[in-house]
Amino acid sequence: MTTTTRNHPTSLKASRARRPDHPPAWDWHKLTFLSTCPRCGHERLQRGYTRRNLLKLLGSRRKIDGYCIVCNVCWEISESERRAIAPQ
């Protein structure tokens, strides 16, 4: 009788452990920009948009949302913030 050994998912995860200075694969192409929270007034990093999606939203004048994790509030970014992230 022959036995085979399989790699378990946990051993694969350990071998592909993410380094702290590298984002996970799904986050590689996401851009970050700052937007000011209307509730607390602090600038928050916004990380949910890829370059392609962000440019498409800017070009079509569609809504771009910001989010503050501390206040748990979502808002539409201001016109001045849109101009700041738009390509020159």
JOQUIPE-V478590 format. One record per pair of residues at least 4 apart in sequence whose C-alpha atoms are under 6 Angstrom apart, sorted by the first residue. I is the first residue (numbers start at 1). J is the second residue. Records with the same first field share a line. If there is no record, write none. Layout:
I->J  J
This chain:
13->17
23->27
29->50
30->49  50
31->47  50
32->46  47
33->45  46
34->43  44  45  46
35->43  44
36->41  42  43
37->41  42
49->54
55->59
57->61  62
64->76  77
65->75  76  77
66->74  75  76  77
67->73  74
68->72  73
